[in-house]
Amino acid sequence: MPSPRLLPRATLRLHALPIGVLGLLAVQVVAPRTARAGEPCAAAPGASAPTAPTPAACAELAYNAARAFVAAGHAPRAVVAYRAVVAFDPRAPLAKSARLELGRLFQTIAELEAAADELETYARLYPAEPEAPDALADAVVLRVGAGDAASARRGAELFHTLYARANPGRAAELRLGAASAYAARDDWPGVVATLGGHDALFARAAVDLRVRARGLLARAHAHGSPRERATAAREYEAIVAEWGDGEAAAKNLAHAYPREDEGARLRRLARALVTVGEATYQAAEEARAADVDSLPPPVYAGPLRPTAIRAHLDTRVRDWLTKKRLAIEKTEELYKRVLLVRPVSPPRWVVDASARVAGMWGGFGAELRRVVPEAAMHLTTADGVAFIQLVYAVADPIYGRARPAYRTCAQLSTKYAFVDELSRGCDAWLVKMQLLPRLDELLPAAQPESSPVVPSLPARDTP
């Protein structure tokens, strides 16, 4: 677009023009009440009515005034001038430039909602302009940052309609961003409505976007009905299969984003790895709920006779111990798969997986101590001691697995500087078992304040 012609009384360069000069020329044309399309704008002082400038000339003067106001740092006046340009002649080429520049100006002064409105309006009115895709994408990003999920989704769908054929990756990323805005406020039906049914779009996008979209969908389905939770499990399985060994996925990122620097690609890789780790972890969680938690301890409820209690221990308890141990060992291997996520294991899920493994062994030992009622331990001195020795003899190997597991959990939490409720549980168990000192024991004991001691002055020699 050719640069706008400056009016005869404003022919100086904008960067060298005092703002007051052009402001005096534009003061009659930038007021919204005088800006009506198709009508001559207000004449300059002393001008006759027949020589009043046309709307195109008024728009040109207002545009130049807006540029000068921006250069001088007068954003509010620039906003008024840009809006006057659009009002004088909305179909003029200058109105097109004014809308885009007004949106960018709002971004500069952190009026993000107004910036998103102007940029989206620009893309809707002029979708064929080269700047339109970037303007619409920026509008969606601004709405996501503001938490306006509905407007972000509307903008993402417009981008999909206008530009997905030429730029499917960006369309997928904007749709994913809109879905994340719904997820941030726990609106899981909104996530499903935004991402569901768009497999074809994400199939043309990079692997990190495919993985993250599936992860967000799986999380949304996990908050639904049992049937939806089954769908979530299938999505998590698909994520693990999609990522594979991680080598091909990492190379795909390098080819998918050739214009991004190494730091940007690493951030994309990190976000994808977090999702892959979550999928691997959730598969182990499903197995724990189905195989480990479904085996409660067979608590004895019969008569308090030594022979009956021993028969209970030799039959039901022995069978439960075997099944429970095998289930925990099998599930532990599933949790360990988080460590195999490549090229780098995600720290959060490594810590949580180690905490779950420790919790399974620690819970197993605690359950074993409940299989015999406390009253049975005091039948007679000999029988009570025998029961205690038997239970502790069986529980000792279990706690032998639990102690190093809890220590590993605490060490990984320290190594990766990640703390959540699960990792705090590891520290609490170690403190309870007197295997880790309490934090207040590591701090110096508070001493009571004592009154300051004023040193005595040496006695003067008397004459």
Buried (B, 14 or more C-beta within 10 A) or exposed (E): EEEBEBBEEBEEEBEEBEBEEBBBBBBBBBBEEBBEBEEBBBBBEEEEEEEBBBBBBBBBBBBBBBBBBBBBEBBEBBBBBBBBBBBBBBEBEBBBBBBBBBBBBBBEEEBBEBBBBBBBBBBBBBBEBEBBBBBBBBBBBBBBEBEBBBBBBBBBBBBBEBBBEEBBBBBBBBBBBBBBBBBEEEBBEBBBBBBEEBEEBBEBBBBBBBBBBBBBBBBBBBBBEEEBBEBBBEBBBBBBEBBEEBEEBBEBBEEBBEEBEEEEBEEBBEBBBBBBBBBBBBBBBBBBEEBBEEBEBBEBEEEEEBEEBBBBBEEBBEEBBEEBBEBBEEBBEBBBBBBEBBEEBBBBBBBBBBBBBBBBBBBBBBBBBEBBBEEBBEBEEEBBEBBBEBBEEBBEEBBEBBBEBBBBBBEBBEEBEBEEEBBEBBBEBBBEEEEBEEEEEEEEEEEEEEEEEEEEEEEEEEE
